[in-house]
Amino acid sequence: MSTQVNISNLTVGYDKKPLLKDINLASKSGTMIGLFGRNGQGKSTLLKTISGLLTPLSGRFIFEGKDILALSEKERAKVLSIVSTTQNNIGGITVKDFIAFGRFPYTNWFGMNTYKDFQEIDHAITLCKLERLAHRNYDELSDGEKQKVNIARAISQDTPLIILDEPTVHLDLINKVEVFKLLKELSSNHNKTIIISTHQIEYALQICDEIWFIHNKEIQAYTPTALINANK
């Protein structure tokens, strides 16, 4: 498998003030990557930048040959999907209809779903084991259930890259483990590239293929074993 994730000379920050400078990282697609770092060191800023939500101060992010930051919003949404910490407060919509939002890059002018769209929605529901919740109202769910639905929405978007910013921060132990297991399955069995920032280091070290570690305003890539041995 060739290198398909390339971040080159990327500098990220706000108001022309760099937070992380000259980031250079290369990884294989189909890899589960954990992003570690203390609060305030730039994890969310980096993820927002490579997701296209924040303009970089300089540099590029190439994924599977595509310059992600140069794509239109709709074209970028066919390459990457995003799951954040923020819980959506949406009333009067079922879980299945919420997951269907993931199909927005592919729908026609009328927003009508096709047979292919419904296949992807049902596939995401099955992968996330949400069948019993499919017709429940989204706003009636627990935090753990909502986060699984958010991940299902990203899966229904059918992108090769999924970026998650602290997706387990509000979850109890059981739901944290289930989310990590689901993400590992997506990476290992469905060839999704997963980039996840997390403070759950003990779980991430067990299931991630690679760790991007922020320390002293620099970011380096390690295998989990190498990071443990580095005594960071």
Summary of the structure (lengths in Angstrom):
residues: 232
radius of gyration: 17.5
end to end distance: 29.1
largest distance: 55.0
contacts: 743
relative contact order: 0.19
helix: 38%
strand: 28%
